[in-house]
Amino acid sequence: MEAAGAAVFSVSEPLHIARAEGMMDVSVLPYEKKAKHLHVTLFENRTRKAYEPYSFDFVTNEPGSGSFVFYCSKEKGFSSAEKHVLDSLGSILQMYLGKLRMIQMMEKSSRTQIMTGLPNSNGYLREVAKYFADGRINCYDAYYFNLKGFGLVNRRFGQKEGNEIMKRYVRTLQNFFKDDELLGHLGGDNFVALVRKGRRRREFLNLLSGTEVYGMHGHVKEPVMIRAAAGIMTVKMPCLLDMIIDGPSIALVHAKRTRKPYVLYTEELNDQITRGKTVEQRFESALAKGEFAVFYQPKVNTVSGEIIGAEALTRWMEHGSPIPPGMFIPILEQSEKITRLDLAMMKTVCRDLAAWKGTGRQTVPVSVNFSRRDLSDPDLPEKILDIISSHQVDKKDIIVEVTETTNEEEKEQMTSFLTRLRRYGIKTSIDDFGTGYSSLSVLREFPVSEIKIDRSFINRNLDATDEIIIRSIIELAEKLKVDVITEGVETVVQRDFLHQVGCDRVQGFLYDRPLPKDSFESRLLSGSYQIDRKTDE
């Protein structure tokens, strides 16, 4: 506007201009509905009277509207020739004003998320840099949060109304934030925030746990509950600017993987995530190179010492040394990679069983583990059946083992999976029985052949209450014609206790650790253990 005023001043004498004004109705950003009215005096000669105005009206590209109004210093007004020049002047001013406005809006847009008007990653970090500069960043927690299931909201209401619901949610969040706190929108359903430490953390997490807004179906308002998962980082100096987003982002990844509402960032967590990425990156080549091996842990009848079965356990052999399962199984369970691994292990077991049968060796039923994550594959039962059939393995020699479900949501998938396997004549086993959603209902609702009592039932000082509980489980299972085996048996005391309550089928270090294939073959040749050769040592 100052430049426009200087331009008008340069022609004010020959054109007899006493005063010039500029007016515009524009939004701060292109997507904003509410326009801002600007009215500026560009030039004024106070020694002259202002007579009849002449207006040059224009439309901006935003869109918006505006006008330049020129007041003549002559009572009779501007001549036709002067008006023609004023039109040219107005066009030039409009062109340069539009250019400057475009630069201004591009600068603003580069720092702003278009739909919500909140700072985007660039704008957010620019604002955060000010907190670093004045030394107050230590007073804040940094958040990265993601809205749960917002895609369902868009499908329910449509994309356009989904955007409006998002804006209503943002306005609710903005009402929570104090003037010295910061909220940003990285796009989609991802947000970042700086919130003061202390009780404000609890208040903000409560807001993220569930906030109700509304959506419009026609002219009807419908309540919409929006929940978010969050990663949190307590800011401590020294700290790099980028970590204000990266730190809580790492914590959010872990929160979503573990299905927790929020997770606090730590250096240990960062190391864990880094290891997880390494595992995922190396998985494909390791699987192709045959680095994943099957170890067999015998199942034993404690009365006769006979080997009555085995559990196939996966080991990742890196340069001949095993990587502990806890360092890669949980990571692979966060993706479809675990299904590929479990199916590969099923193929290895079937190949081993076929080889043993082909050489006339004794075999026992082998249970193969499948992750609950695998159950999302609707064709998994058929894939298992195909592997068994293609290796010409007797179905009675394979038991598919799954971990007891921990929530109602997975129950339907588990029931369908187990039912179809039973239809195909494949036996199934529930691992970690007693730790899941509703353990006794497993016996009633899941069509299983076997349950494995979790080690937590016997890994303690056993008393009369434990005896009553375990005996009841065993008797109930037997009446339902479901086999029972107890895992994690490590001592003679535990073995004798289980015998007392009626469970003589066990698995654990008292007899053997998981054995590589060659060692297990040797165990099968002997066929049994000497009952009294083990001690508590």
MIGUNU-580068 format. One record per residue (C-alpha): residue number from 1; chain; x, y, z; residue in three letters. Coordinates in steps of 0.25 Angstrom, whole numbers, plus 5000, padded with zeros to 4 digits. Layout:
! MIGUNU-580068
{NUM, A, {X, Y, Z}, ala}
...
This chain:
! MIGUNU-580068
{1, A, {5000, 5000, 5000}, met}
{2, A, {5012, 5009, 5003}, glu}
{3, A, {5017, 5007, 4989}, ala}
{4, A, {5003, 5009, 4983}, ala}
{5, A, {5002, 5022, 4990}, gly}
{6, A, {5016, 5027, 4985}, ala}
{7, A, {5011, 5023, 4971}, ala}
{8, A, {4998, 5032, 4972}, val}
{9, A, {5006, 5043, 4978}, phe}
{10, A, {5015, 5043, 4965}, ser}
{11, A, {5003, 5046, 4957}, val}
{12, A, {4995, 5054, 4966}, ser}
{13, A, {4998, 5068, 4961}, glu}
{14, A, {4995, 5066, 4946}, pro}
{15, A, {4983, 5057, 4949}, leu}
{16, A, {4978, 5067, 4960}, his}
{17, A, {4976, 5056, 4970}, ile}
{18, A, {4973, 5061, 4984}, ala}
{19, A, {4972, 5048, 4991}, arg}
{20, A, {4973, 5033, 4988}, ala}
{21, A, {4967, 5021, 4995}, glu}
{22, A, {4969, 5006, 4994}, gly}
{23, A, {4959, 4996, 4999}, met}
{24, A, {4959, 4981, 4998}, met}
{25, A, {4951, 4969, 5004}, asp}
{26, A, {4960, 4957, 5004}, val}
{27, A, {4962, 4945, 5013}, ser}
{28, A, {4975, 4943, 5020}, val}
{29, A, {4976, 4929, 5013}, leu}
{30, A, {4969, 4925, 5000}, pro}
{31, A, {4961, 4914, 5007}, tyr}
{32, A, {4955, 4923, 5018}, glu}
{33, A, {4941, 4927, 5016}, lys}
{34, A, {4941, 4939, 5025}, lys}
{35, A, {4947, 4951, 5018}, ala}
{36, A, {4955, 4962, 5024}, lys}
{37, A, {4952, 4977, 5020}, his}
{38, A, {4964, 4986, 5017}, leu}
{39, A, {4962, 5001, 5016}, his}
{40, A, {4975, 5009, 5014}, val}
{41, A, {4977, 5024, 5010}, thr}
{42, A, {4988, 5023, 4999}, leu}
{43, A, {4990, 5038, 4997}, phe}
{44, A, {4984, 5051, 5002}, glu}
{45, A, {4987, 5065, 4999}, asn}
{46, A, {4981, 5073, 5011}, arg}
{47, A, {4983, 5086, 5005}, thr}
{48, A, {4973, 5083, 4994}, arg}
{49, A, {4958, 5080, 4995}, lys}
{50, A, {4953, 5066, 4990}, ala}
{51, A, {4942, 5066, 4981}, tyr}
{52, A, {4935, 5056, 4972}, glu}
{53, A, {4941, 5042, 4974}, pro}
{54, A, {4944, 5032, 4962}, tyr}
{55, A, {4945, 5018, 4966}, ser}
{56, A, {4953, 5007, 4959}, phe}
{57, A, {4947, 4993, 4963}, asp}
{58, A, {4954, 4980, 4962}, phe}
{59, A, {4953, 4965, 4966}, val}
{60, A, {4965, 4958, 4972}, thr}
{61, A, {4969, 4944, 4968}, asn}
{62, A, {4966, 4939, 4983}, glu}
{63, A, {4955, 4941, 4980}, pro}
{64, A, {4952, 4955, 4986}, gly}
{65, A, {4948, 4969, 4982}, ser}
{66, A, {4954, 4983, 4983}, gly}
{67, A, {4954, 4997, 4978}, ser}
{68, A, {4963, 5009, 4977}, phe}
{69, A, {4955, 5022, 4979}, val}
{70, A, {4961, 5035, 4974}, phe}
{71, A, {4956, 5048, 4979}, tyr}
{72, A, {4957, 5060, 4969}, cys}
{73, A, {4963, 5073, 4974}, ser}
{74, A, {4954, 5080, 4963}, lys}
{75, A, {4940, 5083, 4966}, glu}
{76, A, {4935, 5079, 4952}, lys}
{77, A, {4942, 5065, 4954}, gly}
{78, A, {4952, 5057, 4945}, phe}
{79, A, {4951, 5058, 4930}, ser}
{80, A, {4950, 5046, 4921}, ser}
{81, A, {4964, 5046, 4918}, ala}
{82, A, {4968, 5047, 4932}, glu}
{83, A, {4959, 5035, 4935}, lys}
{84, A, {4965, 5027, 4925}, his}
{85, A, {4979, 5030, 4931}, val}
{86, A, {4973, 5026, 4945}, leu}
{87, A, {4968, 5013, 4939}, asp}
{88, A, {4982, 5010, 4934}, ser}
{89, A, {4988, 5014, 4948}, leu}
{90, A, {4977, 5005, 4955}, gly}
{91, A, {4981, 4993, 4946}, ser}
{92, A, {4995, 4995, 4949}, ile}
{93, A, {4993, 4996, 4964}, leu}
{94, A, {4984, 4983, 4963}, gln}
{95, A, {4994, 4975, 4956}, met}
{96, A, {5005, 4978, 4966}, tyr}
{97, A, {4996, 4977, 4978}, leu}
{98, A, {4992, 4963, 4973}, gly}
{99, A, {5006, 4959, 4971}, lys}
{100, A, {5010, 4964, 4985}, leu}
{101, A, {4997, 4957, 4991}, arg}
{102, A, {5001, 4944, 4984}, met}
{103, A, {5015, 4944, 4990}, ile}
{104, A, {5008, 4947, 5003}, gln}
{105, A, {4998, 4935, 5002}, met}
{106, A, {5009, 4926, 4997}, met}
{107, A, {5017, 4929, 5009}, glu}
{108, A, {5006, 4927, 5018}, lys}
{109, A, {5001, 4914, 5011}, ser}
{110, A, {5015, 4908, 5012}, ser}
{111, A, {5013, 4909, 5027}, arg}
{112, A, {4999, 4905, 5028}, thr}
{113, A, {4990, 4893, 5027}, gln}
{114, A, {4980, 4897, 5017}, ile}
{115, A, {4968, 4890, 5022}, met}
{116, A, {4969, 4893, 5037}, thr}
{117, A, {4977, 4906, 5036}, gly}
{118, A, {4987, 4900, 5047}, leu}
{119, A, {5002, 4901, 5045}, pro}
{120, A, {5007, 4890, 5037}, asn}
{121, A, {5021, 4883, 5039}, ser}
{122, A, {5028, 4895, 5034}, asn}
{123, A, {5020, 4905, 5041}, gly}
{124, A, {5020, 4897, 5054}, tyr}
{125, A, {5035, 4896, 5055}, leu}
{126, A, {5036, 4911, 5052}, arg}
{127, A, {5028, 4914, 5064}, glu}
{128, A, {5035, 4903, 5072}, val}
{129, A, {5048, 4910, 5069}, ala}
{130, A, {5043, 4922, 5076}, lys}
{131, A, {5041, 4914, 5089}, tyr}
{132, A, {5056, 4909, 5087}, phe}
{133, A, {5061, 4923, 5085}, ala}
{134, A, {5054, 4929, 5098}, asp}
{135, A, {5058, 4917, 5106}, gly}
{136, A, {5044, 4912, 5110}, arg}
{137, A, {5044, 4899, 5102}, ile}
{138, A, {5047, 4891, 5115}, asn}
{139, A, {5033, 4895, 5121}, cys}
{140, A, {5026, 4886, 5110}, tyr}
{141, A, {5023, 4872, 5106}, asp}
{142, A, {5023, 4870, 5091}, ala}
{143, A, {5012, 4861, 5085}, tyr}
{144, A, {5009, 4854, 5072}, tyr}
{145, A, {4995, 4848, 5072}, phe}
{146, A, {4987, 4841, 5061}, asn}
{147, A, {4972, 4840, 5061}, leu}
{148, A, {4967, 4826, 5062}, lys}
{149, A, {4958, 4820, 5050}, gly}
{150, A, {4955, 4834, 5044}, phe}
{151, A, {4954, 4827, 5031}, gly}
{152, A, {4942, 4821, 5036}, leu}
{153, A, {4936, 4834, 5039}, val}
{154, A, {4939, 4839, 5024}, asn}
{155, A, {4932, 4826, 5019}, arg}
{156, A, {4920, 4828, 5028}, arg}
{157, A, {4918, 4843, 5025}, phe}
{158, A, {4926, 4845, 5012}, gly}
{159, A, {4939, 4853, 5010}, gln}
{160, A, {4933, 4867, 5010}, lys}
{161, A, {4925, 4865, 5023}, glu}
{162, A, {4937, 4857, 5028}, gly}
{163, A, {4945, 4870, 5026}, asn}
{164, A, {4935, 4878, 5034}, glu}
{165, A, {4935, 4868, 5045}, ile}
{166, A, {4951, 4869, 5045}, met}
{167, A, {4949, 4885, 5046}, lys}
{168, A, {4939, 4883, 5058}, arg}
{169, A, {4949, 4874, 5065}, tyr}
{170, A, {4960, 4884, 5063}, val}
{171, A, {4952, 4895, 5069}, arg}
{172, A, {4950, 4887, 5081}, thr}
{173, A, {4964, 4885, 5082}, leu}
{174, A, {4967, 4900, 5081}, gln}
{175, A, {4958, 4903, 5092}, asn}
{176, A, {4966, 4894, 5101}, phe}
{177, A, {4980, 4901, 5097}, phe}
{178, A, {4985, 4913, 5105}, lys}
{179, A, {4992, 4924, 5098}, asp}
{180, A, {5006, 4919, 5101}, asp}
{181, A, {5003, 4905, 5096}, glu}
{182, A, {5003, 4901, 5081}, leu}
{183, A, {4995, 4892, 5072}, leu}
{184, A, {4999, 4887, 5058}, gly}
{185, A, {4993, 4879, 5047}, his}
{186, A, {5002, 4871, 5038}, leu}
{187, A, {4991, 4866, 5029}, gly}
{188, A, {4982, 4855, 5029}, gly}
{189, A, {4978, 4850, 5043}, asp}
{190, A, {4992, 4854, 5049}, asn}
{191, A, {4994, 4865, 5059}, phe}
{192, A, {5005, 4870, 5067}, val}
{193, A, {5005, 4879, 5080}, ala}
{194, A, {5013, 4886, 5091}, leu}
{195, A, {5006, 4885, 5104}, val}
{196, A, {5011, 4890, 5117}, arg}
{197, A, {5016, 4879, 5127}, lys}
{198, A, {5010, 4875, 5139}, gly}
{199, A, {4995, 4873, 5141}, arg}
{200, A, {4992, 4879, 5127}, arg}
{201, A, {4998, 4865, 5122}, arg}
{202, A, {4987, 4858, 5129}, arg}
{203, A, {4976, 4868, 5124}, glu}
{204, A, {4981, 4867, 5110}, phe}
{205, A, {4981, 4852, 5110}, leu}
{206, A, {4967, 4851, 5115}, asn}
{207, A, {4963, 4860, 5103}, leu}
{208, A, {4970, 4851, 5093}, leu}
{209, A, {4964, 4838, 5100}, ser}
{210, A, {4950, 4843, 5094}, gly}
{211, A, {4944, 4856, 5089}, thr}
{212, A, {4930, 4857, 5084}, glu}
{213, A, {4927, 4865, 5072}, val}
{214, A, {4916, 4864, 5062}, tyr}
{215, A, {4913, 4860, 5047}, gly}
{216, A, {4902, 4864, 5038}, met}
{217, A, {4894, 4854, 5031}, his}
{218, A, {4885, 4863, 5023}, gly}
{219, A, {4879, 4872, 5033}, his}
{220, A, {4881, 4862, 5045}, val}
{221, A, {4892, 4864, 5054}, lys}
{222, A, {4899, 4851, 5059}, glu}
{223, A, {4909, 4850, 5070}, pro}
{224, A, {4923, 4846, 5066}, val}
{225, A, {4933, 4841, 5077}, met}
{226, A, {4947, 4844, 5072}, ile}
{227, A, {4959, 4837, 5079}, arg}
{228, A, {4974, 4838, 5077}, ala}
{229, A, {4986, 4830, 5080}, ala}
{230, A, {4998, 4838, 5085}, ala}
{231, A, {5013, 4838, 5086}, gly}
{232, A, {5019, 4848, 5097}, ile}
{233, A, {5033, 4853, 5099}, met}
{234, A, {5037, 4861, 5111}, thr}
{235, A, {5045, 4872, 5105}, val}
{236, A, {5059, 4873, 5112}, lys}
{237, A, {5071, 4881, 5107}, met}
{238, A, {5080, 4879, 5100}, pro}
{239, A, {5070, 4875, 5089}, cys}
{240, A, {5070, 4876, 5074}, leu}
{241, A, {5058, 4884, 5068}, leu}
{242, A, {5054, 4872, 5059}, asp}
{243, A, {5053, 4863, 5071}, met}
{244, A, {5040, 4871, 5075}, ile}
{245, A, {5033, 4864, 5064}, ile}
{246, A, {5042, 4851, 5062}, asp}
{247, A, {5042, 4847, 5077}, gly}
{248, A, {5027, 4847, 5080}, pro}
{249, A, {5025, 4841, 5066}, ser}
{250, A, {5034, 4829, 5070}, ile}
{251, A, {5026, 4827, 5083}, ala}
{252, A, {5013, 4828, 5075}, leu}
{253, A, {5018, 4816, 5066}, val}
{254, A, {5020, 4808, 5078}, his}
{255, A, {5007, 4812, 5084}, ala}
{256, A, {4999, 4807, 5071}, lys}
{257, A, {5007, 4794, 5070}, arg}
{258, A, {5004, 4791, 5085}, thr}
{259, A, {4990, 4796, 5084}, arg}
{260, A, {4992, 4806, 5096}, lys}
{261, A, {4986, 4819, 5096}, pro}
{262, A, {4999, 4826, 5098}, tyr}
{263, A, {5014, 4823, 5100}, val}
{264, A, {5025, 4832, 5106}, leu}
{265, A, {5037, 4834, 5097}, tyr}
{266, A, {5051, 4829, 5103}, thr}
{267, A, {5064, 4826, 5098}, glu}
{268, A, {5062, 4811, 5100}, glu}
{269, A, {5049, 4812, 5092}, leu}
{270, A, {5057, 4819, 5081}, asn}
{271, A, {5067, 4807, 5081}, asp}
{272, A, {5056, 4797, 5081}, gln}
{273, A, {5049, 4804, 5069}, ile}
{274, A, {5063, 4804, 5062}, thr}
{275, A, {5065, 4790, 5064}, arg}
{276, A, {5051, 4787, 5059}, gly}
{277, A, {5054, 4794, 5046}, lys}
{278, A, {5066, 4786, 5045}, thr}
{279, A, {5059, 4773, 5047}, val}
{280, A, {5048, 4777, 5036}, glu}
{281, A, {5059, 4781, 5026}, gln}
{282, A, {5067, 4768, 5028}, arg}
{283, A, {5055, 4758, 5029}, phe}
{284, A, {5053, 4756, 5014}, glu}
{285, A, {5068, 4752, 5011}, ser}
{286, A, {5068, 4744, 5024}, ala}
{287, A, {5056, 4736, 5020}, leu}
{288, A, {5061, 4734, 5006}, ala}
{289, A, {5075, 4729, 5011}, lys}
{290, A, {5068, 4719, 5021}, gly}
{291, A, {5073, 4726, 5033}, glu}
{292, A, {5060, 4723, 5041}, phe}
{293, A, {5061, 4709, 5047}, ala}
{294, A, {5051, 4700, 5054}, val}
{295, A, {5055, 4695, 5068}, phe}
{296, A, {5047, 4684, 5075}, tyr}
{297, A, {5043, 4684, 5090}, gln}
{298, A, {5038, 4670, 5094}, pro}
{299, A, {5025, 4668, 5101}, lys}
{300, A, {5026, 4657, 5111}, val}
{301, A, {5017, 4647, 5119}, asn}
{302, A, {5022, 4648, 5133}, thr}
{303, A, {5017, 4635, 5137}, val}
{304, A, {5024, 4627, 5126}, ser}
{305, A, {5034, 4636, 5122}, gly}
{306, A, {5030, 4634, 5107}, glu}
{307, A, {5031, 4646, 5097}, ile}
{308, A, {5017, 4648, 5093}, ile}
{309, A, {5019, 4660, 5084}, gly}
{310, A, {5027, 4673, 5082}, ala}
{311, A, {5025, 4688, 5079}, glu}
{312, A, {5032, 4694, 5067}, ala}
{313, A, {5039, 4707, 5071}, leu}
{314, A, {5045, 4717, 5062}, thr}
{315, A, {5060, 4721, 5063}, arg}
{316, A, {5067, 4732, 5055}, trp}
{317, A, {5081, 4726, 5053}, met}
{318, A, {5090, 4738, 5049}, glu}
{319, A, {5104, 4733, 5046}, his}
{320, A, {5101, 4720, 5054}, gly}
{321, A, {5097, 4727, 5066}, ser}
{322, A, {5082, 4728, 5070}, pro}
{323, A, {5075, 4742, 5071}, ile}
{324, A, {5065, 4741, 5083}, pro}
{325, A, {5051, 4740, 5078}, pro}
{326, A, {5047, 4752, 5087}, gly}
{327, A, {5056, 4761, 5078}, met}
{328, A, {5049, 4758, 5065}, phe}
{329, A, {5035, 4751, 5067}, ile}
{330, A, {5028, 4763, 5074}, pro}
{331, A, {5033, 4772, 5063}, ile}
{332, A, {5029, 4763, 5051}, leu}
{333, A, {5015, 4761, 5058}, glu}
{334, A, {5013, 4776, 5055}, gln}
{335, A, {5012, 4773, 5040}, ser}
{336, A, {5008, 4762, 5030}, glu}
{337, A, {5022, 4757, 5031}, lys}
{338, A, {5019, 4748, 5043}, ile}
{339, A, {5009, 4740, 5034}, thr}
{340, A, {5020, 4737, 5024}, arg}
{341, A, {5029, 4733, 5035}, leu}
{342, A, {5019, 4724, 5041}, asp}
{343, A, {5015, 4717, 5028}, leu}
{344, A, {5030, 4715, 5025}, ala}
{345, A, {5032, 4708, 5038}, met}
{346, A, {5020, 4699, 5035}, met}
{347, A, {5026, 4695, 5022}, lys}
{348, A, {5039, 4692, 5030}, thr}
{349, A, {5032, 4683, 5040}, val}
{350, A, {5024, 4676, 5029}, cys}
{351, A, {5037, 4674, 5021}, arg}
{352, A, {5044, 4668, 5034}, asp}
{353, A, {5032, 4659, 5037}, leu}
{354, A, {5031, 4654, 5023}, ala}
{355, A, {5046, 4651, 5023}, ala}
{356, A, {5045, 4643, 5037}, trp}
{357, A, {5034, 4635, 5032}, lys}
{358, A, {5041, 4632, 5019}, gly}
{359, A, {5053, 4626, 5026}, thr}
{360, A, {5044, 4618, 5036}, gly}
{361, A, {5047, 4627, 5048}, arg}
{362, A, {5037, 4628, 5059}, gln}
{363, A, {5029, 4641, 5059}, thr}
{364, A, {5021, 4649, 5069}, val}
{365, A, {5010, 4660, 5067}, pro}
{366, A, {5017, 4673, 5065}, val}
{367, A, {5010, 4686, 5069}, ser}
{368, A, {5013, 4698, 5060}, val}
{369, A, {5010, 4712, 5065}, asn}
{370, A, {5002, 4723, 5058}, phe}
{371, A, {5001, 4737, 5062}, ser}
{372, A, {4987, 4744, 5065}, arg}
{373, A, {4992, 4754, 5054}, arg}
{374, A, {4991, 4742, 5044}, asp}
{375, A, {4976, 4741, 5047}, leu}
{376, A, {4973, 4753, 5038}, ser}
{377, A, {4977, 4745, 5026}, asp}
{378, A, {4963, 4739, 5022}, pro}
{379, A, {4970, 4727, 5014}, asp}
{380, A, {4980, 4723, 5025}, leu}
{381, A, {4973, 4710, 5028}, pro}
{382, A, {4973, 4706, 5013}, glu}
{383, A, {4988, 4710, 5012}, lys}
{384, A, {4991, 4701, 5024}, ile}
{385, A, {4983, 4689, 5018}, leu}
{386, A, {4991, 4691, 5005}, asp}
{387, A, {5004, 4690, 5012}, ile}
{388, A, {5001, 4678, 5019}, ile}
{389, A, {4995, 4671, 5007}, ser}
{390, A, {5006, 4675, 4998}, ser}
{391, A, {5016, 4668, 5007}, his}
{392, A, {5007, 4656, 5009}, gln}
{393, A, {5008, 4657, 5024}, val}
{394, A, {4997, 4650, 5032}, asp}
{395, A, {4988, 4661, 5038}, lys}
{396, A, {4988, 4654, 5052}, lys}
{397, A, {5003, 4658, 5052}, asp}
{398, A, {5001, 4673, 5052}, ile}
{399, A, {4995, 4682, 5063}, ile}
{400, A, {4992, 4696, 5060}, val}
{401, A, {4995, 4704, 5072}, glu}
{402, A, {4990, 4718, 5075}, val}
{403, A, {4990, 4728, 5087}, thr}
{404, A, {4978, 4730, 5094}, glu}
{405, A, {4971, 4742, 5090}, thr}
{406, A, {4972, 4754, 5099}, thr}
{407, A, {4959, 4762, 5095}, asn}
{408, A, {4945, 4760, 5089}, glu}
{409, A, {4949, 4766, 5076}, glu}
{410, A, {4958, 4755, 5072}, glu}
{411, A, {4948, 4744, 5077}, lys}
{412, A, {4940, 4743, 5064}, glu}
{413, A, {4953, 4742, 5055}, gln}
{414, A, {4958, 4731, 5065}, met}
{415, A, {4945, 4723, 5065}, thr}
{416, A, {4944, 4723, 5050}, ser}
{417, A, {4959, 4719, 5048}, phe}
{418, A, {4958, 4707, 5058}, leu}
{419, A, {4945, 4703, 5053}, thr}
{420, A, {4950, 4702, 5038}, arg}
{421, A, {4962, 4694, 5043}, leu}
{422, A, {4954, 4684, 5050}, arg}
{423, A, {4945, 4682, 5038}, arg}
{424, A, {4958, 4679, 5030}, tyr}
{425, A, {4962, 4669, 5041}, gly}
{426, A, {4974, 4677, 5047}, ile}
{427, A, {4976, 4677, 5062}, lys}
{428, A, {4977, 4690, 5069}, thr}
{429, A, {4983, 4695, 5082}, ser}
{430, A, {4981, 4708, 5091}, ile}
{431, A, {4994, 4713, 5096}, asp}
{432, A, {4996, 4721, 5109}, asp}
{433, A, {4982, 4716, 5114}, phe}
{434, A, {4978, 4724, 5126}, gly}
{435, A, {4983, 4737, 5122}, thr}
{436, A, {4973, 4742, 5112}, gly}
{437, A, {4960, 4749, 5110}, tyr}
{438, A, {4951, 4738, 5117}, ser}
{439, A, {4958, 4725, 5119}, ser}
{440, A, {4947, 4716, 5123}, leu}
{441, A, {4938, 4721, 5111}, ser}
{442, A, {4950, 4716, 5102}, val}
{443, A, {4946, 4701, 5106}, leu}
{444, A, {4931, 4704, 5102}, arg}
{445, A, {4932, 4713, 5090}, glu}
{446, A, {4946, 4709, 5083}, phe}
{447, A, {4946, 4695, 5076}, pro}
{448, A, {4960, 4692, 5081}, val}
{449, A, {4967, 4678, 5082}, ser}
{450, A, {4976, 4682, 5093}, glu}
{451, A, {4979, 4693, 5103}, ile}
{452, A, {4993, 4697, 5109}, lys}
{453, A, {4992, 4702, 5123}, ile}
{454, A, {5001, 4714, 5124}, asp}
{455, A, {5014, 4714, 5132}, arg}
{456, A, {5009, 4725, 5141}, ser}
{457, A, {5000, 4715, 5148}, phe}
{458, A, {5011, 4707, 5154}, ile}
{459, A, {5023, 4717, 5154}, asn}
{460, A, {5020, 4721, 5168}, arg}
{461, A, {5018, 4715, 5182}, asn}
{462, A, {5007, 4705, 5180}, leu}
{463, A, {4996, 4704, 5190}, asp}
{464, A, {4982, 4698, 5192}, ala}
{465, A, {4976, 4708, 5184}, thr}
{466, A, {4985, 4706, 5172}, asp}
{467, A, {4982, 4691, 5173}, glu}
{468, A, {4967, 4693, 5173}, ile}
{469, A, {4967, 4703, 5161}, ile}
{470, A, {4976, 4694, 5153}, ile}
{471, A, {4969, 4681, 5156}, arg}
{472, A, {4956, 4687, 5152}, ser}
{473, A, {4961, 4692, 5139}, ile}
{474, A, {4967, 4678, 5136}, ile}
{475, A, {4954, 4671, 5140}, glu}
{476, A, {4946, 4680, 5132}, leu}
{477, A, {4955, 4679, 5120}, ala}
{478, A, {4955, 4663, 5121}, glu}
{479, A, {4939, 4663, 5121}, lys}
{480, A, {4939, 4671, 5109}, leu}
{481, A, {4949, 4662, 5102}, lys}
{482, A, {4960, 4673, 5101}, val}
{483, A, {4974, 4669, 5104}, asp}
{484, A, {4982, 4676, 5114}, val}
{485, A, {4997, 4679, 5115}, ile}
{486, A, {5005, 4688, 5124}, thr}
{487, A, {5016, 4696, 5119}, glu}
{488, A, {5028, 4703, 5126}, gly}
{489, A, {5031, 4691, 5135}, val}
{490, A, {5045, 4692, 5141}, glu}
{491, A, {5045, 4685, 5155}, thr}
{492, A, {5042, 4672, 5160}, val}
{493, A, {5032, 4679, 5170}, val}
{494, A, {5024, 4685, 5159}, gln}
{495, A, {5024, 4671, 5152}, arg}
{496, A, {5019, 4664, 5164}, asp}
{497, A, {5009, 4675, 5167}, phe}
{498, A, {5003, 4673, 5153}, leu}
{499, A, {5002, 4658, 5155}, his}
{500, A, {4995, 4660, 5168}, gln}
{501, A, {4984, 4668, 5161}, val}
{502, A, {4983, 4659, 5149}, gly}
{503, A, {4992, 4665, 5138}, cys}
{504, A, {5003, 4656, 5133}, asp}
{505, A, {5006, 4662, 5120}, arg}
{506, A, {5016, 4673, 5121}, val}
{507, A, {5026, 4681, 5114}, gln}
{508, A, {5038, 4689, 5120}, gly}
{509, A, {5053, 4690, 5123}, phe}
{510, A, {5051, 4678, 5133}, leu}
{511, A, {5052, 4669, 5121}, tyr}
{512, A, {5058, 4677, 5110}, asp}
{513, A, {5060, 4691, 5105}, arg}
{514, A, {5056, 4693, 5090}, pro}
{515, A, {5066, 4684, 5082}, leu}
{516, A, {5071, 4686, 5068}, pro}
{517, A, {5066, 4676, 5058}, lys}
{518, A, {5078, 4666, 5059}, asp}
{519, A, {5077, 4666, 5074}, ser}
{520, A, {5062, 4664, 5074}, phe}
{521, A, {5064, 4652, 5064}, glu}
{522, A, {5073, 4646, 5075}, ser}
{523, A, {5063, 4648, 5085}, arg}
{524, A, {5052, 4641, 5077}, leu}
{525, A, {5061, 4629, 5075}, leu}
{526, A, {5061, 4627, 5090}, ser}
{527, A, {5046, 4630, 5090}, gly}
{528, A, {5046, 4633, 5105}, ser}
{529, A, {5052, 4639, 5117}, tyr}
{530, A, {5057, 4632, 5130}, gln}
{531, A, {5047, 4637, 5141}, ile}
{532, A, {5056, 4638, 5152}, asp}
{533, A, {5069, 4644, 5145}, arg}
{534, A, {5065, 4658, 5146}, lys}
{535, A, {5066, 4666, 5159}, thr}
{536, A, {5063, 4681, 5163}, asp}
{537, A, {5077, 4684, 5158}, glu}
